[in-house]
Amino acid sequence: MGSRATEEPIPDLNPDNLTLEERLGLGQEYDWDWSGTLVQSWESLLLILTTFWCILLARVVTHRLRLHGSPNLCYAVEFVLVILPCILLVTVAVDYSSYIGVVIFVVTLWFLRRSRALDLARTRSQFDLGGNRPMALSVLRALTHLITAICILAIDFGSFYRPYRKSRQYGAKLMDTGIGLFVFTMAMVSRRSRHLSDFRRSVIYSAMPLILLGLARTVSILTLGYGQDAHEYGQHLNAFFTLGFTKFLGALVSLLARRDLHLLPLGLGLLLIHQFGLSFLGISDYVMNEDVERSNLFNANREGLVSLPGFVALYLLSIYVNRWMVASSLLSYSELVRKLRCLFYLVLILWSLFVICAYGIGISRVICNLGYVIWMLAIGCTTLWASFGAIDFVINSVMPWEASPSEDQEKGLLTGDSPAKARDRSIVPFTINQALNQNGLTFFLVANVLTGGVNMFLKPEDRSNFESVIILLVYMFLGTKMAHELLKRGIRLA
C-alpha cells in the first residue's frame, strides 16, 4: 500500500522514470513514499526537540549565572545558546544532528541524576502551571516563530538542508510543520466561542488583522512582481489568509459546542468528513492535478481553500487539548504525574496513527488531510509533554526562579497579560521566548520584510556557507532584538 495504481496502462513508458508533472499529465495519481515520510518526520522532530532543549539549557545557564537582574545579558546568552545552534542545524551543521541528539540524551540523564530533580519534585506541595498561559505553551509558540523565521530566509541560501524544504504534495518535512504548528499554537491561546460576542471579538481582534495582512501581502507581491509558489496556498492566498480564515471558521464552528468536551467529536467529525471528500469524492486529485487550469478564483486558489476544513479541525482539536491540560492550574504531585502520563499515552497513540496514515493515505500539508492533522497533533503534544515535564516538573523543582514582581514591573519586564501577582512570577527566564509571545506577529512581519530585503539586495543564492550563517545571525538578531526591546519597554503591538 501507500501508492495508487495507474488508471490505464501507458505503452512504452516507464512511470518510475517520469517526473511528477509527467505523471500527472498521464493521469496517474501521486505515489507517496511512506518510509521516506517517516524519515522526514524524524528529522523534523529531532530539529524541533533539539532547539527546545537549547531553550531549556539557556534557562538553566541564565539561572546559574544569576542574570535575572540583567535582561540584556539574558538575551545575549539565549541568542548564543538557542538561535545560533538552530541556524547551524538547518545549514552547515545538519550532518551532526544525530550525534547532537545523543549528546542531549546523555546530558539530560546526567542532569536528572545529579540534580535529584525527581526526588525534589516529590517534595513539592503543588505545581503552578500558570493558568491559561503556562510557560510550556509560550515556549512552544516561541519555538514555532524561531524555526519558521530562520527557515523562510535560510531556504534561499545554498547551505540550507534541502530535505527540509516544503513538500510539493506529500511529505513530512521540517518546513511543512510551519503553518500547522502556527494553527496549533494559535489554538493554545484561544477558547471556544461561547456566545456571539466571543465570536465577534475573535473576528475583530484576531481573524480580520490576519486576513488584512494576507491581503496586503498579496497586493505587495502582485505590485512588486515577487514570485510565489501557487502550489502552497494558490495564486493569491498565503499563510496569513489560512490563519485568518481558520480563526474565523474555528470560532464560528465552536459555537456549536456547549462544553469544551464537545470540541473533540466536533473536530474529529469535521476531519473525517474532510478526509472522506479528499479520498472518495476526488477532491484530492482535483487539488493535486496540475492539468486543472487556474481559470477562475476557486481553481486558482484551490490549495488554500480546500485545506481549510482540515486546519479548522486541527484548531478545534488543539483547543480541546489545551483546555484539558490547563483545566486546573494548581496541581498536586500525583495529579501532575497523572496528567503527564495521560498526555504521554496520547502522544504514543498519535504517533502510531501517524505511521498508519503515512502508509495508507500519505501526509499532505497542501490539502491538510487526516495524516497531516495527526502529525501536527503528534508534534504539538510531544512538545507539550516535554515542556510541562521539563519546565514545570524538573527545572522549576531544581531551580525555581524567584524575583520580586515590583522589581520586574519597574524594569518593564512584565507583559500586559502578566501583571504582577502575589505568586512572584517573573518573565525574565526565557527572555526571547517572552518577547516573541508578546509581539510574535510583529516579529514575523519584520522577518518577512527582512527576508524580502535580503533577497533583493544580497543575492543569497550566491553566498558561501560562512556568509549565509553570518547573514542569518544578523537577520535573527535584528528581529529578536526588536521584539526584546519592545518587551523591556512594556510595549505590545501584535
C-alpha positions in Angstrom: 0.0 0.0 0.0 1.0 3.6 0.2 0.7 4.0 -3.6 -2.0 4.2 -6.2 -2.3 2.3 -9.4 -2.4 3.9 -12.8 -5.8 4.3 -14.3 -4.8 2.5 -17.5 -1.5 1.2 -19.0 0.7 3.6 -20.8 2.6 1.8 -23.5 6.3 2.3 -24.0 6.7 4.5 -20.9 8.1 3.6 -17.5 6.3 5.8 -14.9 9.2 5.3 -12.4 11.4 7.4 -14.8 8.9 10.2 -15.2 8.7 13.5 -13.3 5.8 14.4 -11.1 4.4 16.7 -13.8 4.7 14.0 -16.4 2.9 11.5 -14.2 0.1 13.9 -13.6 -0.1 14.6 -17.3 -0.5 10.9 -17.9 -3.5 10.9 -15.4 -1.6 9.0 -12.7 -2.0 10.0 -9.1 0.9 10.8 -6.9 2.8 7.9 -5.4 4.0 8.9 -1.9 7.0 7.2 -0.2 5.7 6.3 3.2 9.1 5.1 4.5 10.7 8.3 3.3 7.9 10.2 5.1 8.8 8.6 8.4 12.5 9.6 7.9 11.5 13.1 7.1 9.2 13.3 10.2 12.0 12.0 12.4 14.4 14.7 11.0 11.8 17.4 11.6 11.1 16.3 15.2 14.8 16.0 16.0 15.4 19.6 15.0 12.4 20.8 16.9 13.3 18.9 20.1 17.0 20.0 19.8 16.0 23.6 19.6 13.6 23.1 22.5 16.4 21.5 24.5 18.6 24.6 23.8 15.9 26.8 25.2 15.9 24.7 28.4 19.7 24.9 28.5 19.5 28.7 28.3 17.0 28.7 31.2 19.5 26.7 33.3 22.5 28.8 32.4 20.9 32.1 33.0 19.7 30.9 36.4 23.2 29.6 37.3 24.7 32.9 36.3 22.1 34.8 38.2 21.2 37.0 35.3 17.6 37.8 36.5 18.6 41.4 37.0 20.1 41.9 33.6 17.6 41.4 30.7 20.3 42.3 28.1 22.7 39.6 29.3 19.8 37.2 29.4 19.0 38.0 25.8 22.7 37.6 24.8 23.1 34.2 26.5 19.8 32.9 25.0 20.8 34.2 21.5 24.0 32.2 21.6 22.5 29.1 23.1 19.3 28.9 21.1 19.4 30.8 17.9 22.9 30.1 16.8 22.6 26.3 17.1 19.2 26.4 15.3 20.8 28.3 12.4 23.7 25.9 12.2 21.5 22.8 12.4 19.5 23.8 9.3 22.6 24.7 7.3 26.2 23.8 7.8 25.9 21.5 10.9 23.0 19.4 9.7 25.2 16.3 9.3 25.8 16.3 13.1 22.1 16.3 14.1 22.1 12.7 15.2 25.3 13.0 17.2 23.9 16.1 18.9 20.8 14.2 19.7 22.8 11.5 21.5 24.7 14.1 23.5 21.5 15.8 24.5 20.1 12.5 25.7 23.2 11.7 27.8 23.4 15.2 29.3 19.7 15.1 30.2 20.1 11.8 32.1 23.2 13.2 33.8 21.3 16.3 34.9 18.4 14.3 36.2 20.7 12.1 38.3 23.0 14.8 39.6 20.2 17.3 40.4 17.9 14.7 42.0 15.1 16.5 40.2 12.6 13.6 40.5 13.2 13.4 44.3 12.8 17.2 44.7 9.6 17.2 42.6 8.0 14.7 45.1 8.6 17.1 48.0 6.6 19.9 46.4 3.2 20.5 47.8 1.8 21.9 44.5 2.7 22.7 40.9 1.6 26.0 39.4 1.1 25.6 35.7 0.5 29.3 35.2 -3.3 29.4 34.5 -4.4 30.0 30.9 -0.9 30.9 29.6 1.5 28.3 31.0 5.2 28.8 30.3 5.2 25.4 28.5 2.7 26.8 25.9 4.6 30.0 25.4 7.8 28.1 24.8 6.1 26.1 22.0 4.8 29.3 20.4 8.3 30.9 20.5 9.8 27.8 19.2 7.5 27.9 16.2 8.3 31.5 15.5 12.0 31.0 15.7 12.3 27.9 13.5 9.9 29.4 10.9 11.6 32.7 10.8 15.0 31.1 10.3 13.8 28.7 7.6 12.0 31.3 5.4 15.3 33.1 4.8 17.7 30.1 5.1 15.9 28.3 2.3 17.2 30.9 -0.2 20.9 30.0 0.6 22.7 27.1 -0.9 23.8 26.0 2.6 20.2 25.2 3.6 19.5 21.5 4.0 17.3 20.7 1.0 15.3 17.8 2.6 13.8 20.4 5.0 12.1 22.3 2.1 8.3 22.1 1.8 6.8 19.1 0.1 5.2 19.7 -3.2 2.3 17.4 -2.5 3.0 14.6 0.0 5.7 14.6 2.7 6.5 15.4 6.3 9.5 17.8 6.0 10.5 20.5 8.5 9.0 23.4 6.6 5.7 21.5 6.3 5.3 21.9 10.0 5.2 25.7 9.9 1.5 26.5 9.1 0.3 23.5 11.1 2.2 24.5 14.3 1.0 28.1 13.9 -2.6 26.8 13.9 -1.8 24.5 16.9 -0.2 27.3 18.9 -2.9 29.8 17.9 -5.5 27.4 19.4 -3.3 27.0 22.5 -4.1 30.6 23.5 -7.7 30.5 22.3 -11.0 29.4 23.8 -14.2 28.2 22.1 -16.8 30.8 21.3 -19.5 30.6 24.0 -21.6 33.5 22.7 -21.9 35.7 19.6 -19.9 38.4 21.5 -17.0 35.9 21.8 -17.2 35.2 18.1 -17.3 38.9 17.2 -14.3 39.5 19.4 -12.3 36.7 17.7 -13.2 38.0 14.3 -12.3 41.7 15.0 -9.2 41.2 17.1 -7.7 38.0 15.6 -9.2 36.9 12.3 -9.5 40.3 10.5 -6.0 41.5 11.2 -4.6 38.3 9.7 -6.8 38.4 6.7 -5.9 42.1 6.1 -2.2 41.1 6.4 -2.8 38.4 3.9 -4.4 40.9 1.5 -1.5 43.3 2.0 1.0 40.6 1.2 -0.9 39.6 -2.0 -1.1 43.1 -3.2 2.6 43.7 -2.5 3.6 40.6 -4.3 1.5 41.5 -7.4 2.8 45.0 -7.3 6.5 44.1 -7.0 6.3 41.1 -9.2 7.8 39.0 -6.4 7.4 35.2 -7.1 5.0 33.0 -5.2 4.7 29.2 -5.5 1.0 28.6 -6.3 1.3 25.0 -5.1 1.5 26.2 -1.5 -1.8 28.1 -1.0 -2.8 29.1 -4.5 -2.1 32.1 -6.7 -3.5 34.7 -4.4 -3.8 33.2 -0.9 -1.0 32.8 1.6 -0.3 31.7 5.2 -1.9 34.8 6.7 -5.2 34.1 4.9 -5.1 30.5 6.1 -4.6 31.5 9.7 -7.2 34.3 9.5 -9.9 32.1 7.8 -9.1 29.2 10.2 -9.6 31.5 13.2 -12.8 32.9 11.7 -14.3 29.5 10.9 -13.0 27.8 14.0 -14.6 30.5 16.2 -17.8 30.1 14.2 -17.9 26.3 14.4 -17.0 26.2 18.1 -20.4 28.0 18.8 -21.9 24.5 18.3 -20.0 23.2 21.3 -21.9 23.6 24.6 -18.8 22.4 26.6 -15.1 22.1 25.9 -15.6 18.3 25.8 -17.8 18.7 22.7 -14.9 20.2 20.7 -13.4 16.6 20.5 -16.3 15.0 18.5 -16.8 18.2 16.6 -13.2 18.4 15.4 -13.0 14.6 14.7 -16.3 14.7 12.8 -15.1 17.6 10.6 -11.8 15.9 10.0 -13.3 12.6 8.9 -15.8 14.4 6.6 -12.8 16.3 5.1 -10.8 13.1 4.6 -13.9 11.4 3.0 -14.1 14.2 0.5 -10.4 14.0 -0.3 -10.3 10.2 -0.7 -13.7 9.3 -2.2 -15.0 12.4 -3.9 -11.9 13.1 -5.9 -11.1 16.4 -4.2 -7.5 15.4 -3.5 -7.0 14.6 -7.2 -8.6 17.9 -8.2 -6.1 19.8 -6.0 -3.0 17.8 -6.9 -3.6 17.6 -10.7 -1.6 20.4 -12.4 -3.7 19.9 -15.6 -6.5 21.7 -13.8 -6.2 25.2 -15.1 -6.3 28.1 -12.7 -9.1 29.7 -14.8 -11.2 31.1 -12.0 -10.7 32.3 -8.4 -11.5 29.0 -6.8 -9.3 26.9 -9.2 -6.5 29.4 -8.8 -6.6 29.1 -5.0 -7.8 25.5 -4.6 -4.9 24.5 -2.4 -5.6 27.2 0.2 -9.4 26.8 0.1 -9.6 23.0 0.1 -7.2 22.7 3.1 -9.3 25.0 5.3 -11.6 22.2 6.8 -8.5 20.3 7.9 -7.0 23.3 9.5 -10.3 24.2 11.3 -10.4 20.6 12.6 -6.8 20.9 13.8 -7.8 24.2 15.5 -10.8 22.7 17.3 -8.9 19.6 18.5 -5.9 21.7 19.7 -8.2 23.9 21.8 -9.6 20.8 23.4 -6.1 19.5 24.2 -5.2 22.9 25.7 -8.4 23.2 27.8 -7.9 19.7 29.1 -4.3 20.4 30.0 -4.9 23.6 31.9 -8.3 22.8 33.3 -6.7 23.3 36.7 -3.6 25.4 37.1 -2.6 24.2 40.6 -1.9 20.5 40.8 -0.5 18.2 43.4 2.4 15.9 42.6 0.2 12.9 42.0 -2.2 15.0 39.8 0.6 16.3 37.6 2.1 12.9 37.2 -1.3 11.5 36.2 -1.8 14.3 33.7 1.7 13.8 32.2 1.1 10.1 32.0 -2.2 10.6 30.1 -0.5 13.1 27.8 2.3 10.6 27.1 -0.2 7.9 26.2 -1.9 10.4 23.9 1.5 11.0 22.2 2.1 7.3 21.7 -1.4 6.9 20.1 -0.9 9.9 17.8 2.5 8.7 16.6 1.0 5.2 16.0 -1.8 6.8 14.0 0.8 8.9 12.1 2.6 5.8 10.9 -0.7 4.2 9.8 -1.7 7.4 7.9 1.8 7.7 6.3 1.4 4.2 5.0 -2.3 4.3 4.0 -3.2 7.9 2.8 0.0 9.9 3.0 0.8 13.1 4.8 -0.1 16.2 2.9 0.2 19.8 4.1 -1.2 21.1 0.8 -4.7 19.6 1.4 -4.3 19.3 5.2 -5.5 15.7 5.2 -6.1 13.4 8.1 -2.5 12.3 8.2 -1.2 15.9 8.3 -3.6 16.8 11.2 -2.5 13.7 13.1 1.1 14.7 12.5 0.7 18.2 13.8 -1.1 17.0 16.9 1.6 14.4 17.5 4.4 17.0 17.3 2.4 19.6 19.3 1.5 17.1 22.1 5.0 15.7 22.2 6.5 19.2 22.7 3.8 20.0 25.3 4.6 16.8 27.2 8.3 17.6 27.1 7.6 21.2 28.1 5.4 20.5 31.1 7.7 17.7 32.2 11.0 19.6 31.7 9.9 23.1 32.9 7.2 22.6 35.5 8.2 19.2 36.8 12.0 19.2 36.6 13.7 22.6 36.2 11.3 24.5 38.5 11.8 21.9 41.1 15.6 22.1 41.0 16.0 25.9 40.5 12.8 27.8 41.0 13.2 31.3 39.6 12.3 33.8 42.3 12.1 37.5 41.6 10.2 40.4 43.0 7.2 41.4 40.8 7.7 45.0 41.8 11.3 45.0 40.5 10.2 43.4 37.3 7.4 46.0 36.9 10.0 48.8 37.3 12.2 47.2 34.7 9.3 47.0 32.3 9.7 43.2 32.1 6.0 42.2 32.7 3.7 41.8 29.7 0.2 43.2 29.5 -1.1 39.7 30.1 1.1 39.0 33.1 0.6 41.7 35.7 2.5 41.4 39.0 0.9 38.8 41.2 1.4 37.5 44.7 2.9 34.3 43.4 6.1 36.1 42.1 6.1 35.0 38.5 8.9 36.7 36.7 9.2 36.6 32.9 12.9 37.0 32.9 13.5 33.3 32.3 13.1 32.6 28.5 13.6 36.3 27.7 13.4 35.8 23.9 10.5 33.4 24.4 8.5 36.1 26.3 9.4 38.7 23.7 8.1 36.6 20.8 4.9 35.8 22.7 4.2 39.4 23.4 4.9 40.6 19.8 5.0 37.5 17.8 3.1 38.8 14.8 5.2 42.0 14.7 8.4 39.8 14.8 7.1 37.6 12.0 6.2 40.7 9.8 9.7 42.1 10.4 11.2 38.8 9.5 9.2 38.7 6.2 10.3 42.3 5.4 14.0 41.5 6.1 13.7 38.3 4.1 12.5 40.3 1.1 15.3 42.8 1.6 18.0 40.1 1.7 16.6 38.5 -1.5 16.5 41.8 -3.4 19.9 43.2 -2.3 22.2 40.5 -1.1 21.6 37.7 -3.6 21.6 34.8 -1.1 22.0 32.1 -3.8 25.5 33.4 -4.5 26.6 33.4 -0.8 29.1 31.0 0.7 28.3 28.8 3.7 30.1 31.2 6.0 28.4 34.3 4.6 25.0 32.6 4.8 25.4 31.9 8.5 26.5 35.5 9.2 23.6 37.0 7.3 21.2 34.7 9.1 22.7 35.7 12.5 22.3 39.4 11.7 18.8 38.8 10.4 17.7 37.0 13.5 19.4 39.5 15.8 17.5 42.4 14.2 14.2 40.6 14.5 14.6 39.2 18.0 16.3 42.3 19.4 13.4 44.4 18.2 10.9 42.2 20.0 13.1 42.2 23.1 13.3 46.0 23.2 9.5 46.2 23.0 9.3 43.7 25.8 11.6 45.7 28.0 9.5 48.8 27.4 6.3 47.0 28.1 5.0 47.7 24.5 2.7 45.3 22.9 1.9 45.8 19.2 0.7 42.5 17.8 
